[in-house]
Amino acid sequence: MRTTCPYCGVGCGVRATRSADGRIVIAGDEDHPANRGRLCVKGSALAETTGLEGRLLHPKMRACGGGALHAASWSEALDAVASGFRRVIEQHGPDAVAFYVSGQLLTEDYYVANKLMKGYIGSANIDTNSRLCMSSSVAGHKRAFGEDLVPLCYEDLELADLIVLVGSNTAWCHPVLFQRIVKAKAARPALQVVVIDPRRTATCELADLHLPLASGTDVWLFNGLLAFLADRGVADATFINDHTVGHAQALEVARSGTQGVQGAFDLEHYAGRCNVDPQTLLAFYRMYARTERVITVYSMGVNQSSAGTDKVNSIINCHLQTGRIGKPGMGPFSFTGQPNAMGGREVGGLANMLAAHMELDNPRHRSLVQGFWGSPTIADRPGLKAVELFEAIEAGRVKAIWIMCTNPVVSMPDSNQVKRALQRCELVVSSDCMEHTDTHAFAHVLLPALGWGEKNGTVTNSERRISRQRPLLDAPGEGRPDWQIVCDVARRMGYAGFDFAHPFDVFDEHARLSAWGNVPHERDGGNGTREEGDDGGGANGASRVFNLTGLIGLGRAGYDALQPVQWPVRTFDDGTPRGTERLLSDLRFSHPDGKARFIATAPRSPVYAIDCDYPLTLNTGRVRDQWHTMSRTGKSATLASHVAEAFVDMHPDDASRSGVREGELARVSTRWGSMLARVQMGGGMSRGSVFVPIHWNDQVASDARVGAVVNPAVCPVSGEPEFKHTPVRIEPFECAWYGFTLSRAEPALEGIAYWTRIQGKANVRYELAGREPIGDYGDWARRLLGVDDPNADLPEYIDRHAGVYRAVHVREGRIESCVFISARPESSSRAWLAGLFAKDALDADERLGLLVGEPLFSGADTGPTVCACFGVGRTTICAAIREQGLTSAAQITASLKAGSNCGSCLPELKKLLAETESTTLVAS
């Protein structure tokens, strides 16, 4: 089955094969243009996530007065949702209800949810978790271009001469695209790469230049670039005059207060604001000035900011001034975070949009959409964006919410506020494929939805490429597709217009709406002229670049066979659909006058500043092998093997001042909440900044929700939250002991102060810590491991003076569980111990090694996983480097296969080469 990966916005094609014994084999689709057969480790491990463990298989309901969830029929559950929403609307009006949806929904799901809320309920209170990752990009595109347009395609990465990666750890967050850049640079070393990021991430291993700017200063940096280019005469005057508006004002604001003696460009001023070495900044400015084919890739580090939209526009301004847009190998390029963030934008899944790139504040657009739908009403003003939506729920203005395919109690900023809001809400409905999430603790109705491998529909990736997700598994239990669930509720609420029999029917309506009233211009396959009275604006008129005319009327067979295609999609003379690689090549923009807009971007500081109580700046983001809140990736032993638990990465000087030590636990506190994390000094942090990953939640850790500490400030234009700059304090979390356990069954965690669950292949592992000393080690271990038999084979090692304890439970020669405790963070190899669980019986040396705390023979311990694709550990790699004299990542790959699949571990291999060489030199 040819389908599409459900993770990031790269949109990789997947070939999934189901064997006779039910096993699923995953491979990259060599024919898919997005990845050409490559998959990252998350995509490669998809087969490990399709099991039914933890799945929500049947509808469940909770009594109004509280209590436990109980099984319900679909009829009961759907009636409860429909009647509950109808009652709230009748009593309090349509704005008292809301939907909160997800960039992991398919386009067909998104479409019907948006149609129901805006066209039938009559409110725009439908927002999406994509608000948290790319809404600043949407707002920036619309301000500059008049429409939400990503003008480039992935091929442009190979055509550029300079790629600037801003706020994007591409190596970890979009690894398949990063490998395309790596390959392009290897083939053409003249291609230069600049990384602009407060952290030194894995992406920097490829960089010719790294600018570790201070968090929140991107606008200063790109305003400086705009001024530098203008002062050096690097501007396309013809393009500016003929195709843009607002250049003089944008340049004036960029220069404001930054001119030195006699009006000269003041490099020191911009460098000081960004806390970047002036010569490093000048090197970047010069590279940009002398290179025509420049692509500026930006992602969450730009978008997730209280100045996110201005950051986007400051980047676009530089491309407009130089005319570097609409041509191969150049332009601004937003890498989206979710698999269908773009599809959600197409159907108006944000609270301030209408479907098909039409606008809520445009009466003509509202009339077009309502007329096409034949709906009884149409929302006429923007709804509540994500943060303000949950604030409105807590305030009692929104009384019913339907959450689809997302987990806001983990992912939202100030997520304890989300908890309070849902506790107060009269009706909380959640449709999801997983039963136990942090959000479901507050739900009154749970509706079982389908997951990846079961869904049928389309997604759109970062380069506007529409691809099919096709089902290879039957729907489990009573699970239903999201679009069908929404339609079932809509019909029960008495609304017509939701009689879709198949996702193709939804897609066809979506395609027809994209062409509805969409006046063709030259770029749309028309004659290039405008009819009298047509203002041509995507934002204010009828013509929109987004157009799926070529996909109308595919029929069921055509939909099932649909090949990946980039919008806008027109039709060849022979009737076959034709996609569009690049946009804006005609230099016609979607504003009424056809011109792009420079946006004056006055720099401003983050809303919340550091102070003596919270002296450090918190940055958040992903790790390489996990995804969002781990509902899917947390099930995979392969993906758990790289980064096992939440951590706080710090500069050693900040750790010393905070009184915390590497490997120990620390409390991370802000004005909004606190969490626990393991202290790490990875070498990538600047002084004054710390980093915590976003993934861990209350299902897999005792206290690791970073959303609880993130501030709720948002960009005033886009509503996107400030995930990259929260004032924070780091303090020691004093523990009497540290340890871990591996077992075939779940351990008993009563009384454990700190724990994190890590899924293994034949076991489950818990990292543990306690604040109170353990009295009787033996009794404690038996309770923890669930060993009731007093005659059980439970060899122990105790050193009370050192605070060391180890116990192993063996049954019929096979290891059942083990626990390792010490006064300091326990260093025994988890990888070696996990490997013992795959054996039918332990030999004498292995039993002895368990009590010693390490294998008796070298080579048995592979060390922490570096290459998750092939399970190659750090110890194995370092040994090969030393023993074989390896000097390049390519040689490591040839020797151990590490890095030969997705390549996301290649930056780490290069780092190990340098570290091993340094260690060898010191030893010699």
N, C-alpha and C positions, 0 to 999 in steps of 0.2 A: 504494500500500500504506500503510495506516494502521499506524504502529508507534510505538515509544517511544524517546526519546533514551537513549544508553548512558552518559551522563556523570553529573552530580550528582543528588542526591536530590530535586530539583524534580519530575522525572518528566514532562518535556514530551512532548506528543504530536507526532509527526512524520508528514508526508505525503511519502513517497518514491516518485518516479516514474521508471521505467526506460524510456528512449526506445528507438526502433528501432535506433539506432546503438550502444546499450549504455551511453550516458551516464546518470548518475543525477542527478535534480533533487530538491533538498531544500526543503521548506517547512514552516512550523509548521502544526499541525492546529488550525483555528479551532474545531472542535467538542470539543477536549479540554479539560476543566475546569481542568487544572493551568496551562496556558499561553495558552489562547485564541488560538492562532495565532502567538504570539511564540516566537522561538528566540534563544538567545545565539549569539555568534560561533562557539563550538565546535560547537553543534548545526547551525548553518547550513553549516559546512564539512565535514559528515560525508561528503559525496561524495568529498572529496579523500583520505579515509582508507581507502577500500574496495579499493584496488588490491592486487595480489598481491605487490608488492615486499616482501621480507623475511619473507614468510609461511612458516610451517611447514606443509608440504603432505603430508608422508609421515612415518610413524613412523621414529624413529632410536634407535639403541642404542650404548652404549659398552662395550667389553670390561671385565671386572671389574678387570683390571690397569691400566686407564687407556687412553690413546690417543684418537684422534679418534672422533667419532660417525660411525656408518655407517648406511646405509639398512636398514630391516627391514620385514618384512610386519606387518600388524596381528596376525596370529596369533602370530608370534614375540614381538612387543612385549607383547601382552596376557598371553601365557603367562609371560613374564619377570616382569611385575608381579605376577601372581597367585601364582606359585610363590615369588617373593622374599618377599612379605608372609606367605604361609603358612609358609615356613621360619622366618622370624623369630618368628612367633607360637608355633609349635611349640617352638622352642628357648628363648624368653625371655618368652613370655606376651603377651597382647594389648596391654599398656601399652608394649611396646617398638616399636609402630608408631604412626603419626600421619598425619592429613591437615591441610594448611594451605590453606584455601580463600579465597574472595573475594566481596566485595560486588558484584562485576560478573558473578557467576554468575546465571543465572536461577533462580527459585524451584524449578523442577522439578529442576535440577541439584543445588542445595543439598539438596533433600529426600532424594534417593537417596543422596548422600554421607553425610548424617547418619544415615540409616537403616542403611547398611552398617556404619559405624563403631560406633554405639552399640547397635544391636540385633542385629548378627550377629558382628562382631569382638568386641564386648563391652567396648570402651574408650570413654571420652569424650575421647580425644585428637584431637578435631577442633576446630580454632579457625580464625579468619578474619581477614583484614586489616581487617575492620570493628572488630575489637578495638582497632585503632589510632585509630579516629575517633569511635565513638559508644557504646562499652561503658559509659562513665561515665553517659551518659544512661539507658541500660537499667537500670543498677544504681540510679540515683536514682529512676526511675519505680517500680521494684519496691519500694524501701524506702518510698516515700511512698504509692503507690496500691495496692500488692499485686500489680501486674502491669505489664508494659511497655506503657504506654498513652500515646499522644500525643493529648491531648484535643481539639485544635483542628483547623480546616481553613483553607485559604488564604483563603477569603472573610472570615475573621475579621480579617485584616490590613486590610481595607477598612472594617471596622466599629469598629475600636479608635479610641480618642481619644489614646492614648499607646502608642508602640511603642518598647521598649527593646531595642536590639541589643547583645548582650554577647558579646565574643570572636567576632564574626562580621563579616568583610569582605564583606557581602552583595552589594555592588555588583559584586564580581569573582567571588565563589564561588557565588552563587545569583542571577545577574543578572536572570533573568525575574521572580523574586519581588521583587527590589529595584525593578524597574520598576513592579510592581503597587503598591508602597508610594509610589513617586514619583507615579504617576497619582492615587492616593487623596489624597495631600497636596495636589496641584494642584487637585483638585476640592473639597477641604475643608481649607483652610489651617489650620484650628484643630487638625487632627491634628498632634501633636508627636512628634518623633523624637529619642531620646537614643542616642548611641553610646558604649559603654564598651569601650575598647580601648587598650592601651599605645601603639599606633601611630596616627598620623593617616592613615587610609586613604582610598581613594576614597569609601567609604561616608559619611565625615564631611561630604562636600559637601552632603548632604541634612539633616544634623543640626541641630536647634535647640540642642543641647548636646552637647559631647564631654567625657568624663571619661577622661583619659589615665592611668589607674591604674597603679601599679607592677605588673609581672608577678608573678602568684601571689597577689594580695591580694583576689581576688574574694569570698572568704568573709568577710573583714573588711567589705567594702563592703555586702554583703547582710545580714550580721548587724547592721550599723549601721542599715540600712533597717528591719529587723524591730524593733529597739529604738526607733527614732524613731517608727515607726507606733504602737507600743504606748503610748509616752509621750504621744503626741498623741491617743490615743483612737481611732485608725483601726484598728478591729478589728471583725469580725462575730462577736459573742459567741454568738449563737444557732447559727451554723454551727460555730464552734469547739466548743461544748459538745455538739452533737448529732451531728456528723459527723467529729470528729477526736480524736486521742489524742496526748499528749506536748507540748502547747503550752507549758505552764509551764516544763518543762525546757529546751526549745529557746530560749525567751526568756531564761531565766536564763543559759544559756551565751552567748547573743548579747550580753547585758549585762555579762558577767563582766569585772570590772576596768575597766569603761569608764564608770562613773558619776562625775560630777564633784561639785562642792560640793553638799552636801545631797541627793545622789542624783539630780541633774539630768542629763539626757542630755548627754554630752560629745562634741560634734561634732568638736572638735579632735583627739581621740584617734583616731577612725576616719579622719579626713582624713590625719593623720600616718602611720598605718599604710599607707594606700593611696597616699601621696605625691600627693594631690590637693588643690587649693586648697579650703579649707573652704567658701567661699561657693559655689563650683561644686557641691560635694557637697550642700550644703544646698538649692540650687536643684533638684537632681534629687530629693532626698527629698521636697521640697514638691510637685513635679509629680506624683510617684507617689501621695502622700497624698491629693491633691485630685481625682484622676482614677480613676473606677471602672473604665472599660473600658481596662484595661492588658494588653498582651501583652508578655511578656519572651521574645524570640527569643535563643536561644543556640546556639553551634556549637563549632568546634574549640578556640577560645580558652578555653572552659570545660572541655570534655571532656578535652583532651589535657594532663593535669596529674596530678601525684602526689596531689593533693587533688581530682581531678575529680568524684568522686561527691559529695563534700561541697559542692562549688561548685553542682552541680545541685540538691541538696536545700536549700541556703541560698536559692536562687531560688524553689523551690517553696514553701518555708516562708512567704515574703512573700505569695504568692497564697493560701495556705491561711488565713493570719491575717486577711486582708481578705475572704475568701469569694469572691475573684475567680477562679472556676474553674467550668467546666461551663456557662457562659453565653456567648452570642455576644459576640465582640470582647474576650475576656479569657482569660488563662491562660498557662502556660509552654509554649513551643513550641520543640522541638528540630529544627533544620534539619540533616538528615543529609547526609553527604558523598558517598555512593556511590549508584548508581542502584537497587541492590537490597539496601542494608543492612537495610531494614525486612523484606524478604522472607526474608532470612537469619535474622532474629530470629524470624519466624513458625515456621520449621521447626526451630528449635533449633540453629542453625549455630554457636553459641558453645559453648565447652568446658564451661560450667557450666549448660547449659540442655537441656531435652528439647524434642521437637517440640510444636507447637500450644500454646505458652505453658505447658507443664507443666514440673515441676521435678525435677531429678535426685535431690534429697535428700528427696523425698516418696514413700514406698513405694506409696501409692495411685496416684500418677501413673505411677510406673514400671510398676506392674501394668497400668494402662490401656494404656500405649503398647505394652508387650510383648504383651499380649493382642490388641491390634488388629493388630499386625504378624505375630503368630504366630511371633515370632523365638525362636531358641534361647536367647538370653540378653538382658540389658539392662545397660548401664553403670549402676553404683550409686554412683558418686562423681564429682565434677568432674574433668575432664581438665586438661591443661597449657595455660595461656593462652600467647599468642604469645611473649612474651619468655622465659618460663620453658621453653617448648617447645624453642626453639633452644639454650638453655642445657643442657637435658637431652640434646639431640643431641650437643653438644660433649662432654658428660660420659660419653657412651656408653650412657646409659639408654634412649634412643630410637634404634633402629638402622635404621629405614626410614621415609621420609616421602614422601607424595604431595602435591605442590604444584599447585594448580589455579588458573589464571587470575590469578596474582599474581607479584610480583617482589621477594621479601623482601630480597635482597642490596642493593637500593636503598632500599626503603621502611621497613625496620625500623630502630629506634634501634640504636646501636652495631653498625652493619651489618658491620663487619669481623669481629665475633664470629660473625655469621651465616655469613660466608665460612668461618671456621675450622670451624664446626659441620658445614656441608655437605661440606667436604673430608674430614671424619672419618666421615661417615655411610656405612653399608654399601650402602644403596640409596636413591637420590634419583630420584624420578619426577616429571616435570612435564608437565601437559597445558595447552597454550597455543596461541594462534593465530599467535604470532610465533616465528621460529626463533632469533634471536639476542637474548638478554637477559643481564643480568649473572648471573642465577640459573642459566641454562642452561649456563654454563661448568662447573657442578658436577654436572650431571644425568647419570644413567646411562641413563635412558630418556626420550625425548621423544614425546609423543602429540599429534598434530595435532587441535586443537579448532576449532570454528567461531567466527567473530567476528560483530560487529554486522552486520546485513543478511543474515546466514545463519541466525542462531539463531531458534528457535521456542519461545515460552514466555511467562512472566509476570514482572513486576517490581512492587514496591510502593514508592510514594514516601513523602515525609516526612509527608503528611497521611493515610496509611493507604490510599491509592488504588491498587488493583490495575489494571495496564494490560498489554496484550499487546505483546510484541515479536514481530513477524511477519517471516518471511524474504522478501526480494525478490530474493536472489541464490542461485544454486545453490551447493552445498557445493564448495569448490575442492579439487582434488587428491583426497586420501583423507581429508579432514577429516570429523570426526564430532561430533555434539553431546555436551556433557559428560555429560549424564544417561545417554546410551547407552554411553559409555566406562566409566563407573562400573558400570553394570549388566553389561557384558561381563566386567569383572574379577570382580565378585561371583559371577557364575555359574561362572566358572573356578575360584573358590575353593571351590565346592561349595555355595553358599548359594541356597536357594529364595527366592521373594518379590521377584524382580527381573525378572520377565517382562513388562515394559512394552513395548508396541509403538509408542507415540506419547506425546509430552509431555502430551497430554490425559489419558492414563491415570494419569500421575504426579500431575497436578493434582487429578484426581478423588479419588485416595487421600488426598492432602493435605487436601482439603476435608472428606472423611468423617472423618479423624482429628480435625479441629478440632471436630467435633460429638460425637465419641465420648465418652460419659460426661460430657458438658457439660450439667449440670443447668440448665434455663432459669430465669431470674429475670425480673422485669418488664422489665428492659432488654433481655433476650434474646427477648422476645415471649411469655414465660410469664405466669402469673397473679400474679406478684409475691410469692408465698409460698414458704417453704422447707419442704421435707420434713423430717420428724424425722431427725436425725442428719446433715443436710447443713450443713456449716459455712460454705458459700458462698464460701470463699476461693479466689481464683485461685492463690495461692501454696501454700495448704495443703488446699484442698478440691477440689470437682469443677467448680464454675462458673467459667468463664473468659469474659472479654469477647471475646477473639479467637474468632470463630465464622464459618465460611463455609457454614452450612447452606443458604443460598439458592443456592449454586453447585454443590451436589451433583447429579450426574446430568445435567450440561449436554448430554452427547453431543458427538461430534466437531464437528458443525455449530455447536452453541451455544458451544463453546469457541473455535472459529475466529472467531465473530462477537461474542465477549465485549466489552462496552463498559466503559470505566473505571468502577470502583465502589469505594467505601470500605468497609472492614470495620469492625465486624461486618456480615455480609450475611445478612439473613433472607429470608423469602418472603412476597409479597403473597398475598391470598386467591386471585388468579387464577393463581398459580404463578410470577409473574415475580420475580426477585431484587430486593431493596431494600437499598441501602447505608445507611450512617449518617454524617452529616456531623460531628457532635460527640459526644464521650463525656462521661460523668460528669454529665449534666444531671439525672439522678435522685439525684445526690449519694450514690450507693451505690458504694463502693470495693471492691476485690477482696481485701482482708484478711478474715480469718474473721469479724470483727465488723462488716464493712461500712463501717468508718471509715478515713479517711486517717490517715497518721502524720506528725506533725512530727518531724524528725530534728535532734537537737542537733548543731551543726556547729562544733566548736572549731577556730579558725584554727590552721594550722600552716604553717611555712615550707617551700619546696621542699627536696627531699632534699639537693641539692648547692648550696652557697652560693658566691657569687663570692669571690675572694681576690686577693692581689697578683699571683699567677701568671696567673689567669684573671679579669680585673677587669670584664668585660662580660657581659651576659645575652643569649644567643642565642634568638631567636624564629624559628620556621619556618612556612611555609605556601605557599599557591598563588599563582601569578600569573594574570592574567585569562584568557589564551588557551591555557594548557596544562593537561594533565590527568595526575595521578599521575606515572608514570615515563615518559611520552611515547611508549609503544609505539605508540599510535594517533595522537595529536595531533602527534607529531614528524614524521609523514609529510606534513603539510599545510603548504604554503608560506604560505597565508593566516594560519595560526595562529602561524607562526614570525616573522611580520613585526612583531609588537608588542614582545616581549621576547626577544632573540636568545640570551642566554647567562646563566649563573648570575651573580648579583651579591650583594654584601653591602651593605646599606643602613645608613648610620651617621649619627649627629649630627656636624656639622663639628668640634665640640670633641673628640669621641672620636677622629675621624680624625686630627686634629692630634696628639693625645697618642700615638696608635699609630704615627705617622710614615708614614701612607699618604695618597695623593692621589687625588682623584676621577678616574675613567677608567683608573687603573692597576690592576695586579693585587695582591691581598693573599692571604696565607695565613691561613686561619681554623683555629685549633687549639684542641682541648680535651684532656681527660685520655684520651679514647677514640680520637682520630684527628685528621686534618686534611684540608683541601681547599683549592682555589683558587677565587677569585671576583673579579669586577670591582667595584671600589669605586664606590659610588653615594651621593650625599647628596640624597635625594629630598625632604627637608623633613618627613618624617612620623615621624621617630624621636626619642624622648626621649633625653636624656643617659643613658648607661649601658646602652642597649639597641641590639642590632643585629638585622637580619632577613636571612635567606637563604631562597630558594625551594627547594622539595623535588624538582623534576622531573628535573634533569639527572643523567645516569648515565654509565657507562663506554662505552656504545655511541655516545654523542653528544658526549662531552667527555673530556678527558684526565684530569681530577682534580676532579670537581664533585659527588660524592655527599655530600649533606649528612647522610644517615643515618650516615655514618662518624664524624661528630663529635657526634651527639646522644646524651645520656646515657641509660642503660637503666632509670632509676628508673620505677616504675609506681605507680598508685593502688592501695592495699592492698585496696580493695573491688572495683574493676572490673578491675584489671590493665591499664588503659590507660596507655601511656607518656607521659612528660613531654616533649613536643615543644616546649613553649613556654618552657622555662627551663633552659638549659644554660650553665654558666660557660664563657667563651670568651676567647681572646686573638687579636687581629688584628695581623699583622706585614706589613711590605713584602715583596713577592716581586720581588726586583730583576731587571730584564730589560734586556738590551742593545738590544733592538728590539721593536717591536710592528708588527702588520700584519694583513692579511686577503687572502684569495684568493677569486675566484669562477671557477667552471669548469663545463664541461658534464660532465666526467668527474671521478672522485675523484682528488684530488692525492696525492702521495707524502709522508707525514708523518714519515719517519724523521728523528730528531734534533730534532724540534720539541718544546720544553719544555712548551708550553701550546697546546691547540687546543679549539675548540668547533665542532661541525657544525651548520649551519642550512640546512634544506631550502628551495630556491627554486622558482619556477614553471618556469624553463627552465635552472636551474643549481643547483649546490650551493655554499654559501659556508662558508668556515672563518675564524674569528677565530684569530689566531696570535700567539705571542710566543716569543722565544728568549732564553736566558741567555748565549749565547756570540755574539760579533760574527760577522757574515757576511763571509767572505773575498772570494771571487769572486762578485759578485752574479749575473752572467750564468749561470755554471754552476749555481749554487744554484737560480735560478729555473727553468732548464730541467729540472732533476731534479724539482723540486716540481710543475711543471705537466705533466711527461711529454712534453716537446718533444724528440724525438730527431733530427728533421731539421735539419741544420746550416744549411740554406737557408730555414728557416721564417721567415714574416713575424712578427718579434718586436721591434717598436720598444721602446726602453727610455729611461728618464730616470734619471740618477744624479747625486746631490749628496752626495759622500762626506763633506764637512765637516759637513753637517747630518744625515747618516745617512739620507737619503731615497732610495728606489729604487722605480721603477714599471716594470712590463713588461706588455705586452699581446700575446697570441698571436692572430693573425688568420689565418683560412683562407678563401680565396675571398671575401674581403670581410666575412665574418661573424666576430664575436668568439667565440673558443673558450675563452679563459681570461684572467685578469689577476691580478697580485699587486701590492699596495701595501705598502711598508715604510717606517717612520720610527723615529726614536729615541724618540719619545713616542707615546702612543696615537694611531693614525691616524684623522683626522677626516673623510676624504673620504666622500661620500654613497654608502652602499651601495644605497639605493633607486634612485638614478639609474643606477648601474652595472648593477644587476640588470635594469633596464628595457631596457638595450641588448642583452641576450641574447635578447629577443623579436624583434629585428630581423633581417631576412634579410641586410642589409649595412649597414656603418657609413659615414656620410658623412665628409667631410674634417674638419668641425668637431668631430664626435664623436671621431674619432681623436686630434685635437689635445687635446680636453678630457680624454681618458683620461690623457695624459701630464702635462697641467697639474694634474690631480687634481680637477677640478670642471667642470661644464658651462659652455660659453662664453656661454650665453644664460639669462636669468632665466626661471623657470617650468619649466625642465627637471627640476629637483630638487624632488621633493615632500616630502622629509624623512622622518624615521622615522614609521612607521605609527602613527596614533592610532585611526582607525576601520578595523578589519580587515575588517568586513563589506563596505565599499565601497572599501577601499584608499586612504583619504584620509590624507595625511601631515601632519605637524606644520607644515612650511614652508608648505604650501598653506593650511592653516587660519589661521595667523598672518597671512599676506598678505591673506586675505579679511577678517579682522577689521579690519586697518588700512585697507585700501583701500575697504571698503564701510561702515566705521563700525559694524560689528556689535557689539551689546551684550548678547546673550543666546544661550544654547545653542540655543534654538528658531530664531533667525535663522541660526546656522551650519548647522543642519539644513536649513532652507529653501534655503540657498544651495548647499550642497555634498553634501547627503544624509547627512552624517556624523551618526550617532546615531539614524537613523530606523528601523533594524532592531531590533537587540537592546537598544540603549540603554546597553550597558555602558561605552561611552566617554564618556557624558555628563558624569560627574564630571571627566574629563580635559579636556573642552571648557570647562567652567566654570573650571578652573584656568588654561587657556591664555588665556581672556578676561581674567582678573585679571593674569596675567603680562604680556600684551601691552599692557594699559592702563597698567600700571606702567612698562613700558619706554618707551611713548609719552610719558608725562608727564615722565620723566627727560630724554628726548631734546629735548622742547620747552622 
